[in-house]
Each structure stands twice: as structure tokens, then as C-alpha cells.
Amino acid sequence: MSFNLDRLQATEAETLAYSEGYPGTARLYGRIADLQHALGQAVAALEAIAHDLDAKHRPGAALEALDLIDKLAGSEL
């Protein structure tokens, strides 16, 4: 039976790929899931900076958001 992994969430595709014996593909989908999570965290942090902070605190908050992105996504960015 063949599966179209593109129609699944990245975490589901990762699990399925491991169960079907494709560890390389599974690792790639795992990385995609990690990056999707990091992107969501980054967007949330930037939204908070843009809408919830006064101008005085925005520069420091932006640096914290960039640090969070780096930690979540890895040093490849």
C-alpha cells in the first residue's frame, strides 16, 4: 500500500515513515515538524512584541524573540 505523506501533518508523516521502515524520510519529517513549531513560536513572539509592548521595550524583546527562534530551530538559521 502506498501513502501520500504530503497529505499528513509532519508529525504523522514522521511516525508513518518510521513504522514503514524509512528512517531517513522520518527524520526529515521530524525536522519539518520542529521547524513548523519554531515558526509558530516566532510568530507568536513577534505578534506580542508588535501589539503588547511599548516602544521602549521592543528592541530587547525582539532580541529575545530572535534568541528563541535560534534555540527552537537550531543554529542553522
C-alpha positions as CSV (number, residue, x, y, z in Angstrom):
1,M,0.0,0.0,0.0
2,S,1.4,3.4,-0.9
3,F,0.8,6.5,1.2
4,N,1.0,10.2,0.2
5,L,2.9,11.6,3.1
6,D,2.3,15.2,1.8
7,R,-1.3,15.0,2.9
8,L,-0.4,14.3,6.5
9,Q,0.8,16.5,9.3
10,A,4.6,16.4,9.6
11,T,4.4,14.5,12.9
12,E,2.1,11.9,11.4
13,A,4.2,11.5,8.4
14,E,7.3,11.1,10.6
15,T,5.6,8.3,12.6
16,L,4.3,6.6,9.5
17,A,7.7,6.7,7.8
18,Y,9.4,5.1,10.8
19,S,6.7,2.4,11.0
20,E,7.2,1.6,7.3
21,G,11.0,1.4,7.6
22,Y,12.1,4.7,6.2
23,P,14.1,6.3,8.9
24,G,15.8,8.9,6.7
25,T,12.4,10.2,5.5
26,A,11.1,10.1,9.0
27,R,14.0,12.3,10.3
28,L,13.3,14.8,7.6
29,Y,9.6,15.0,8.5
30,G,10.6,15.3,12.2
31,R,12.8,18.3,11.3
32,I,9.9,19.8,9.3
33,A,7.7,19.4,12.4
34,D,10.4,21.1,14.6
35,L,10.7,24.0,12.1
36,Q,6.9,24.4,12.0
37,H,6.8,24.6,15.7
38,A,9.6,27.1,15.8
39,L,7.9,29.2,13.2
40,G,4.7,29.3,15.2
41,Q,6.6,30.3,18.4
42,A,8.4,33.0,16.4
43,V,5.2,34.4,15.0
44,A,3.6,34.4,18.5
45,A,6.6,36.2,20.0
46,L,6.7,38.8,17.2
47,E,2.9,39.4,17.5
48,A,3.3,40.0,21.2
49,I,6.2,42.4,20.5
50,A,4.2,44.3,17.9
51,H,1.0,44.6,19.8
52,D,1.7,44.3,23.5
53,L,4.9,46.2,24.2
54,D,5.6,49.9,24.3
55,A,8.3,51.3,22.1
56,K,10.8,51.4,25.0
57,H,10.8,47.6,25.4
58,R,10.5,46.4,21.8
59,P,14.3,46.3,20.9
60,G,15.1,43.9,23.8
61,A,12.0,41.8,23.2
62,A,12.9,41.5,19.6
63,L,16.4,40.2,20.5
64,E,14.7,37.7,22.9
65,A,12.4,36.5,20.1
66,L,15.4,36.0,17.8
67,D,17.1,34.0,20.6
68,L,14.0,31.9,21.0
69,I,13.9,31.2,17.2
70,D,17.5,30.2,17.3
71,K,17.0,27.8,20.2
72,L,13.9,26.2,18.7
73,A,15.1,26.0,15.1
74,G,18.8,25.2,15.8
75,S,21.8,27.2,14.7
76,E,21.2,26.6,11.0
77,L,19.3,29.9,10.6
